[in-house]
Amino acid sequence: MSVVEYFSRLRTVWDELDVMMPTPQCTCGGCTCGASKTTADQAVFNRLIQFLMGLSESFDHLRDQLLVMDPVPTINKAYSMVLRVEKQGGSHGRFREYGYCSSASPSTRKERLLS
C-alpha cells in the first residue's frame, strides 16, 4: 500500500471518529481559559502520532526527525515529507500491521486513540 492509500484510509477512520466522538468544545461562551485550543491541539498532535506510528520501519529516521522538530510539524507537512521520501525510493510502501487503519471495532480504535 502506498503512502497515499494509507493516509486516505487513515483520514477515513478519523472522519468516522469525528462523527462518533466529536472533539469537546467549551460551552462557557467565548472561551478564555484556553481549554478549547488545548483540546484541539492535542487532537491534532494525536493524529500526527497515529500517522507516524503506522508507517513502516523504513520511515523510522524521518519519523524521529519529525518528532524532534520544534514546533512539531502539522500533519500535512509530515505527510508531504513522507511522500517525498517514498517518491525518492526511501520506502517500500509497507505499513505496520497494527496501523490505525485496521478493521478493528470502533471501541478498539477508540481505546487506541485515547491511550
C-alpha positions in Angstrom: 0.0 0.0 0.0 1.3 3.4 -0.9 1.6 6.3 1.5 -1.3 8.0 -0.4 -3.6 4.9 0.1 -2.5 4.6 3.8 -3.2 8.3 4.5 -6.5 8.2 2.7 -7.7 5.2 4.8 -6.4 6.8 8.0 -8.4 10.0 7.2 -11.5 7.9 6.6 -11.1 6.5 10.1 -10.5 9.9 11.6 -13.7 11.2 9.8 -15.7 8.3 11.3 -14.3 9.0 14.7 -15.1 12.7 14.4 -18.7 11.7 13.9 -18.7 9.1 16.7 -16.6 11.1 19.2 -16.6 14.9 18.4 -13.9 16.9 20.0 -15.3 18.6 23.1 -16.0 22.3 22.8 -16.0 24.8 25.6 -19.6 25.9 26.4 -18.8 28.8 28.7 -19.5 31.2 25.9 -16.3 32.8 24.5 -13.7 30.5 26.0 -11.0 32.5 27.8 -9.4 29.6 29.7 -7.8 28.1 26.6 -9.3 24.6 27.1 -10.8 24.5 23.6 -7.5 25.3 22.0 -5.6 22.9 24.1 -8.1 20.1 23.3 -7.9 20.8 19.6 -4.1 21.0 19.6 -3.9 17.7 21.5 -6.3 16.0 18.9 -4.1 17.3 16.0 -0.9 16.0 17.7 -2.5 12.6 18.4 -3.4 12.3 14.7 0.2 13.1 13.8 1.4 10.4 16.1 -1.1 7.9 14.7 0.0 8.6 11.2 3.7 8.4 12.0 3.4 5.2 14.1 1.6 3.4 11.3 4.5 3.9 8.9 6.9 1.0 8.2 10.3 0.9 9.8 11.8 2.3 6.6 10.4 5.7 7.7 12.0 5.4 11.2 14.6 8.1 10.6 12.2 10.5 9.1 9.7 9.8 12.0 12.4 10.6 14.5 13.3 13.8 12.7 9.7 15.0 12.6 9.1 14.3 16.3 12.1 16.4 17.4 11.2 19.4 15.3 10.2 22.5 17.2 7.4 23.2 16.6 6.2 19.8 15.7 5.1 19.9 12.1 1.4 19.8 11.0 0.0 16.5 9.7 0.0 18.0 6.2 3.7 18.9 6.4 4.6 15.5 7.8 2.5 13.8 5.1 4.3 15.8 2.4 7.7 14.9 3.8 6.8 11.2 3.9 5.5 11.3 0.3 8.8 12.9 -0.7 10.8 10.1 0.9 8.6 7.5 -0.7 9.0 9.0 -4.1 12.8 9.1 -3.7 12.7 5.4 -3.1 13.4 5.6 0.7 10.5 3.3 1.5 8.9 0.1 0.2 5.4 1.3 0.9 4.7 -1.2 3.7 3.0 -0.3 6.9 3.0 -1.7 10.4 0.4 -4.4 11.0 -1.0 -2.6 14.0 -1.6 0.5 12.0 -4.7 2.6 12.7 -6.5 1.6 9.6 -7.2 -1.9 10.8 -10.7 -3.3 10.7 -10.9 -3.3 14.4 -14.1 -2.5 16.1 -14.9 1.2 16.8 -14.4 0.7 20.5 -10.9 -0.8 20.0 -10.0 2.1 17.7 -11.3 4.5 20.3 -9.2 2.9 23.0 -6.1 3.1 20.9 -6.7 6.7 20.1 -7.3 7.7 23.7 -4.2 5.9 25.0 
